Each structure stands twice: as C-alpha cells, then as structure tokens.
Amino acid sequence: MKDARLSLFEHIEELRKRLFKALMALVVTTLISLIFTEKLVRILTEPIGGPEALQSIEVTENISVYMRVSLLMGLILAMPVIVYQLLCFIIPGLTDRERRYVLLAVPSASLLFLGGALFAYWVMLPVAVPFLIDFMGIPTVPRPANYIGFVTNLMLWIGLAFETPLLIFILAKLGLVTAGMLVRHWRVAIVVIAVLAAVATPTVDPVNMGLLMLPLSLLYLLSILLAKLA
C-alpha cells in the first residue's frame, strides 16, 4: 500500500511539473503576443470596417479586449507545447507504435486548427457580419468586447471542428473505430454535423449553416479515408 501511495504521489508530481511548463509557455507566448496585439485586433475587425467601426461604452472595455486577444494568441502559439506536455504525461502508458502516432498529432493538430480558424475568418465572417449588422435595417454599432468575443468564439469552435479527421485517424490506429463503422453510420454523422453547424453558426440563416456543413461533411469523408488507411 505504501508503494502504491508513493506511485500515486509521483504521478501527481509529474502532472504538476507538466502543467507548470505548459503554463510558463502560455505566459511567455502571451507576453510576446502583446507586441503585435493591436495589429491583430485590426485584422480581426476588418470584416466590420476596422476598429473605428466599434464603440466602447465602458472605461475598461478596450484594455480587456486587448488582453483577451493577447491571451488567445498566446494560447494558439503555446498550443504545441501544451499538447506536448500533456502527451508526455500520457505517453509512458502507451506502446512505442502508439507513441509515434500521438507525437505526430501535435503539429497536425496545430495545422488543422489553424485551417479551421482561417476558414471561419475568410469564408464565414464575410457572410455572417453583413447579415447580422443589417438585419431588419436597424443601425448597429458593435461593442469591442461583444464583437471580438463573437469572432474569437467562432474561430475557436470551427478550429476544433476541423480536428475531426485527426481524431478519427488516432482512434482508428488505436483500434477503437473502423472505416466500415463510419460508413454504416453516415446518416447519424450527417445529423451530428447538422447539429454542430447549427450550434457553431453565428446566424440563423441556412446559408451560413450550409457553408459550415459542406466542409464538415468533406472532413467526415476524409476521416473515413484516413480510417481505412489506418
């Protein structure tokens, strides 16, 4: 019993060290992000006409938006380190073959997330923003906190949705899913994709929902192919 307790304490200490390293990476990347946050805010507000199109109504609103964007950018930059540290805590319990595939997931996850975020910014925002701003013909002057929160949440959810092929590939490699299973349940997948698109879509019109359902459906087909290769 004493050895078991020591083993548990060692695991907790190892997790604490990994989390500390991940936190330090986040702090460093967030501080680095402060250098170009203002430029990033201008990029994020381009679909609405730049920061000049926003209007603050609270004294601390601008600085809170500035820090939020800095933290988000720091999280994106630190993501490979954070994922690596968490995987290093899990990897000792995996086989050598599983270890290789999990480590390959670190850069792949970053690229897929970036692809999803760019899709949200370049494809969905140009359609969603004019629809929301001009709805019912009522003049709208967005607040910085509301607009930046809307944009970052959209990019976050779409980025996570684009991780689907990688997740399916890893599950197939671990023997938890098969290509045949995915093909047999394609109707269920379409329903799930529709629900995810409805939740993640910032507007209630079918155009934006369709814009998201199309790439998610293609990603599901890609997942079947990757599962077959796995």
Beta strands, then each sheet from edge to edge (+ up, - down):
end
